[in-house]
C-alpha cells in the first residue's frame, strides 16, 4: 500500500513539475546581445520606470540585490534591462512596442547580455578565453559578472527562458569595436549558428535582427561599419538589418541618446512584428496580415494530415486522370467535410503545389493553432486532355485550351467522384476553389461562372487566361448575394498584376465585397504560399466583409499607384 502511495505521490509531483515548466506559446522571448548600445548608454529617467506593461518581462542575467532581482528569474521590464547599473537601451522600447502591437494574450520577454566596448569575438565561445586574457581591466570586470563568458550566460538564461516561453528572435547591436573588419558577418554567423545549435532553434523560425551603428548623417564615428553590417544578409539569409538613419545620438557620436534608442527599438520591433505577420491599426486589435516565419516549416510535434494520389474516370476527357488529395489530421470517415479545390499553374500538374508549396505542412500548422476549419483539399491536374503532362511546349494552343476545358471535367467528373469517395458536404457553401497563376485564372473563371457551385473563390497571381471583368461577373448583384469570399492576391512586382487589378477595379466600381491583397513579391511560390495561408483561414466559417479592406500588406496608397 505504501509503495502505491509513493508512486501516486511521485506521479502528482511529476505532473505538477511538468505544468510548472510547460512552454507557453503566447510568451515570446527575444535574446539580445552586443556591446554598449545594447547595454544602454542613456540615463534612465523616472518616467522610463512608470507604467511598464507587466506583459513585458525581463529575465535577469545577473544578480542585482539593490534592485531586488535574482539571476534567472522574470520581472516586469523596468530598466535597467542589462546589468544592475546599465542605462536605457533600445531593448526597452523594443519590448514596449511589441506588447503594444500584439494581441493582449501575448507576453514578451527579453534576455539582455551585453558588454560595452567588446568585439564580436567575445561572444565566440571558442575564443572567449583568449579574448578576455587581453581585454582591458574595466571590461574584464563586466565579463566577470557573466562568470567569464557572456555567451555561456546568454545560453544559460535562454534555456531557463525556454522552460516557460518560446524564443522568437535574436537581437544584435554590435560593430563599433569591429569597424573596418570585413570578416565581421562571418564572425556573427559563428555566434548565431552556435546559439541555434545550443538552443535547438530553427533559423527559419528564429531570425537575427542587427542594427546599424550611429549613421553617417549623424556624424557617427564608426559609420563606415554600416557598409559591412549591410552585407550581413548575404552571409546569414535569415538576418535583417535595422537602419539607424535619423536616430538621435549622444554627444560622443558613438552612442544613441534616449530618443535615439526609442526610435531604434521601435524599428527593431516593427521589423519583428512584420516577420510575425502582424499589422497594427490604430484603435483596433492587432491581427495577422501575412504568414509568420516558420508557417511552412515541418513541425514533427504537430499532427499531420494525409496526402494521397488517386485516379478517377473522366468521361469529359475519355481517360483515367490523377488527382492529389489532402485529408486533415484526425480525418474521420463518419464526419462530413467541406472541400477546397486547389489548382496549379501552366507549367505544373497535380503535384505542383506539393513540390513547390508544401500545402500539407502549411495546413497542418494552421490546424495545430486552431486557425482553420477541417477540410479536404483536392489538387487536380487542370490540363484536361489525354496527355496532360507538363512536358513539351506547355504554351501550345491545345494545352492552353485544355485549361479552359477542365471546367467540364471539374464539374461533371471530378466533383462527383470526390463526393462519392470521400465524406464531404455537397452544398455550395461547403465548396471553395482557388489557384495560382493559370490556376488562379481558372478559379476566377470557374468559380464566378458557377456561383451555384462555389461560395468561396480565390485567385493568386491570376494569369491572362482570366476573363475580362464584364464577362467574368456580368451580374454583380448575384455575386453580392452568393459569394462568401472573393479573394484576389498578387505580388506588387509581378508582371501579371494587371489581370488582378482590372478585376479589382471592376469589383470596386460595382461595390462587390472582396479582398484585394497585394504584397511585396513577384510571380513565385513565396507569394502563393502566403496566399494559401491567408485565404484558407477565412474558409467555411462566418466572415465579416466589413473588414476586407484591411487585409493587405502594402499601404492603401501603394495600391493605387
HELIX and SHEET records of a PDB file:
HELIX    1   1 UNK A    2  UNK A   20  1                                  19    
HELIX    2   2 UNK A   36  UNK A   39  1                                   4    
HELIX    3   3 UNK A   46  UNK A   49  5                                   4    
HELIX    4   4 UNK A   65  UNK A   67  5                                   3    
HELIX    5   5 UNK A   90  UNK A  100  1                                  11    
HELIX    6   6 UNK A  120  UNK A  123  5                                   4    
HELIX    7   7 UNK A  128  UNK A  133  1                                   6    
HELIX    8   8 UNK A  137  UNK A  145  1                                   9    
HELIX    9   9 UNK A  150  UNK A  162  1                                  13    
HELIX   10  10 UNK A  176  UNK A  178  5                                   3    
HELIX   11  11 UNK A  184  UNK A  198  1                                  15    
HELIX   12  12 UNK A  216  UNK A  218  5                                   3    
HELIX   13  13 UNK A  225  UNK A  229  1                                   5    
HELIX   14  14 UNK A  232  UNK A  235  1                                   4    
HELIX   15  15 UNK A  258  UNK A  276  1                                  19    
HELIX   16  16 UNK A  352  UNK A  357  1                                   6    
HELIX   17  17 UNK A  359  UNK A  368  1                                  10    
HELIX   18  18 UNK A  397  UNK A  409  1                                  13    
HELIX   19  19 UNK A  410  UNK A  414  3                                   5    
HELIX   20  20 UNK A  415  UNK A  421  1                                   7    
HELIX   21  21 UNK A  428  UNK A  430  5                                   3    
HELIX   22  22 UNK A  438  UNK A  449  1                                  12    
HELIX   23  23 UNK A  469  UNK A  472  1                                   4    
HELIX   24  24 UNK A  476  UNK A  482  1                                   7    
HELIX   25  25 UNK A  497  UNK A  509  1                                  13    
HELIX   26  26 UNK A  525  UNK A  536  1                                  12    
HELIX   27  27 UNK A  545  UNK A  550  5                                   6    
HELIX   28  28 UNK A  556  UNK A  559  1                                   4    
SHEET    1   A 7 UNK A  74  UNK A  76  0                                        
SHEET    2   A 7 UNK A  56  UNK A  59 -1                                        
SHEET    3   A 7 UNK A 107  UNK A 114  1                                        
SHEET    4   A 7 UNK A  27  UNK A  34  1                                        
SHEET    5   A 7 UNK A 166  UNK A 173  1                                        
SHEET    6   A 7 UNK A 207  UNK A 211  1                                        
SHEET    7   A 7 UNK A 239  UNK A 242  1                                        
SHEET    1   B 2 UNK A 278  UNK A 279  0                                        
SHEET    2   B 2 UNK A 287  UNK A 288 -1                                        
SHEET    1   C 8 UNK A 306  UNK A 314  0                                        
SHEET    2   C 8 UNK A 319  UNK A 327 -1                                        
SHEET    3   C 8 UNK A 375  UNK A 380 -1                                        
SHEET    4   C 8 UNK A 338  UNK A 343  1                                        
SHEET    5   C 8 UNK A 431  UNK A 436  1                                        
SHEET    6   C 8 UNK A 456  UNK A 460  1                                        
SHEET    7   C 8 UNK A 485  UNK A 491  1                                        
SHEET    8   C 8 UNK A 515  UNK A 519  1                                        
END                                                                             
